[in-house]
C-alpha cells in the first residue's frame, strides 16, 4: 500500500491520513499506538499531535505495509510449491 501523501497540502493531519489509508477508526488507531481514544481526540482537536504520536502513526502504517508484503510473499510461496509438487 502506498501512502498517498500530498506534499503540497501542509495541513494534512497524520491521524486522519493513517485512518483513511488503513480503513480504521481513530479509536482503533489510538489502541494501536497505546493511547486512549479521548487522548487522541483531544490532541486532534487542539491541533497538538506530538512527534511521538506522529512517529507511532507512521510505524503503524509501515507495519501494515510490511504485513501486506509478507502476505503477498506467502501467496507466491504457496503458488511455487504447488507448481513444484
C-alpha positions in Angstrom: 0.0 0.0 0.0 1.4 3.4 -0.9 0.8 6.3 1.4 -1.0 9.0 -0.6 0.8 12.0 1.0 0.3 15.3 -0.9 3.4 17.4 -0.1 1.6 20.5 -1.4 -1.1 20.2 1.4 0.8 21.3 4.5 -2.1 20.9 6.9 -2.8 17.3 6.3 -3.4 15.5 9.6 -1.3 12.4 10.1 -4.0 10.7 12.2 -6.7 11.2 9.6 -4.4 10.1 6.8 -3.4 6.9 8.5 -7.0 6.1 9.4 -8.1 6.7 5.8 -5.2 4.6 4.4 -5.9 1.7 6.7 -9.6 2.0 6.8 -9.7 2.1 10.6 -11.3 4.4 13.1 -9.5 6.9 15.3 -10.4 4.6 18.2 -8.7 1.7 16.6 -5.6 3.8 15.8 -5.5 5.0 19.4 -5.5 1.4 20.6 -2.7 0.5 18.2 -0.4 3.3 19.3 -1.2 2.9 23.0 -3.3 5.9 23.6 -6.9 6.4 24.8 -9.4 7.4 22.3 -10.1 10.5 24.3 -6.4 11.4 24.4 -6.1 11.1 20.7 -9.3 13.1 20.0 -8.1 15.8 22.4 -4.7 16.1 20.7 -6.5 16.3 17.4 -9.0 19.0 18.5 -6.2 21.1 20.0 -4.0 20.5 16.9 -1.2 19.3 19.1 0.0 16.0 17.7 3.3 15.2 19.4 6.3 13.9 17.5 5.8 10.6 19.3 2.2 10.2 18.1 3.3 11.2 14.6 6.1 8.6 14.6 3.8 5.9 16.1 1.2 6.6 13.3 3.9 6.2 10.7 5.1 3.0 12.3 1.5 1.6 12.3 1.3 2.4 8.6 4.7 0.8 7.9 3.7 -2.4 9.8 0.5 -2.6 7.8 2.5 -2.3 4.6 5.0 -5.0 5.7 2.2 -7.3 6.7 0.6 -6.9 3.2 4.0 -7.6 1.6 4.5 -10.7 3.7 1.0 -11.9 2.7 1.9 -11.5 -0.9 5.1 -13.5 -0.4 3.2 -16.3 1.3 0.8 -16.4 -1.7 3.8 -16.6 -4.1 5.4 -19.3 -2.0 2.2 -21.3 -2.0 1.9 -21.0 -5.8 5.5 -22.0 -6.3 5.1 -25.0 -4.0 2.1 -26.2 -5.9 3.9 -25.9 -9.2 6.9 -27.9 -8.0 4.8 -30.8 -6.5 
